[in-house]
Amino acid sequence: TGDAYLGEDLPGGILEKQWWKAPNGNMQGMTALPGGVMSGFYGNTLALSVPFVPSAYPEENQYTFNQDIVAIGIIGNTVVVTTEGYPSVLTGDDPSAMVQSELELFQSCVSKRGVVSIFNGVVYPSPDGMVYVPSVGVPTVITADYLKKKDWDLFNPTSIIGDVYDDR
């Protein structure tokens, strides 16, 4: 009687592995990566799950950034981390051994709902225009040749919602 009829513990439960911690209660922006890994963030910390165990976020799978995270986008096995300052990327196949690098483009993300993963990169709205972070190459403000800052501001970039339609 009692606990015997409740079934087995979920993977990542305290009885199974002490080092598999549940996600932080403030986690947001949950996104799936290849290889059965889930990602989410809180404050300036990005947390990756144990592969195929979406309830387990050990400390060795957590990465901190200089600024608070606004949103994340995915390009293959790369996580594009948009922040309130410099964007960063996290690349790798093992969630406990990702390579973290800050991009040399000071363009914060101004709309968490504006970040969108496209076929070969991530696009997000910044104070100066739409930023494109390609899978290969240099990130850039792709609207710079078409819109001046004062014209871009008329679009109210903090209200932009990104989406993909017809591979665009």
N, C-alpha and C positions, 0 to 999 in steps of 0.2 A: 504494500500500500504506500501511499505518500508519493515521494519522488520517483519511485520505480516506474510509474506510468507516464512520466513526462517526456520520455524519449532521450536521445543523446544530446550532448552540448553542441551548439553551433561551432563551426571551425573558428578558431581565434578566441574561444571562450577561456576564462581564467583557469578552468580545470585542465585544458589541453596544453596551452603554452603560456607561461607567465609573461614572456616578452612580447606577445602579440597583444598590443593595446587597442582598445576601441578608438574610433576617431574622436577628435576633439568635439565637444558639444557645440562649438561655434563654427564648425566646418561648413563651407559653402562652395558653390561652383563645381560640384561633382562631375567629373568627366572620365570617360573610359579611354584607356590607352590600349595599344596592341598587347597581346600576351596575357590578357586577363587581369590587368592592373587598373585600379581605379585611382583617380587623383582628386584632391580637394584642397582647399586652403582656408586659413584663418589668420588674420593679421598679416604678418610678413612671412608666414610659414606655409610651404607647400608640403603636403603629406601624400605619399604613395602607398597603396595597399600591398599586401603580400599577394603574389599572382594567384588568381582564382579564389581568393579569400577576401571579399570586399568588406569584411568587418574587422580586419586586422591591419593596423597602422603602426608598426614598430618604430622606435625612435631613430634607428639607422636609415629609415626611409623618409626622413623629414629634412627639408632644406629651407634655410632662411635667406631672406633677401634684404637689401638695405632700406627699401620702402615697403609700405603695405601693398599687398596684391589687390588688384582691381578685378581681374578675370584671367582665365587661361584659355589657350587654343592649342590644338594638336596638329602636328605635321608628322605622320609616320610615328617613329619612336622618339620624337622631339616634342617637349612641352614648351610653348611660348608663354612666358609669364609676363603679363602686362601689369605695371605697378603705377604708383603715384609719381614715379620718376623714370629712371632708365628701365626699359624692358630687358628681360633676360631669357635665356633658353637653358633647358635641361635636356641632355641627350643621353641615351643609353638603352640597353636591353634589360639590365638588372636594376630594380627599384632601389636597391641599397648601394649602388655604385654608379650613379648618374654623374655626368660631367656638367657642371654649372658654369655658365659664362654670361656676363653682362654685355648687352649690345651697345655699341658706340653711337647711340642715337637717343638724345634726350627728348623723348616724346612720351609723356605719360598717357595713360588711357583715361578718357573722360566719360565713358559710358560702358559699364560692364555688360550691358545687353547688346552693345555694338560690336563685340568681338566675334568674329566668325572664321572658322577653319574652312579653307577652300582647297581645291585639288592639290596645289603645290605651294601653299603658304597659309599665313594668317593675316587677316586685315582687321584694323581697329581704328576708331576715331581718337584723334589727339587734339590738343589745343590749336595746332597749326594745319590740320588736314587729316586725310585718311593715310594711315601707315600700313605698309605692306612688308611683312617679314617673310621672305621666301625660304623654301627648303634649302636652296643653295644660292649664295650671293649676299648682297648687302641690303639691309633694310632701308627703306626710303619712304618719304612722304609722297605718295603717288599723285596727290591732287595739287602739288606745288606749282606745276606748270599751267594749271587751269584756273585756280582760285587764289586770290589774295586772302590774307588772314581776315580782313574785314568782310569779305564775301563769304568765306567759310563760316564765320561767326553767325551769319544770317540763317544758316542751316540748324542752329542750336545744337551743336555736336553732343551735348550731354543727353539729348533725347534720342539719339540715333539708335536704332535696333538693326543689327546686322542679320542677314540671312543669305542663303544660296538659292538661286533660281537658275535652272538651265545651265549648271556648271559655272555660274558667274556670281 
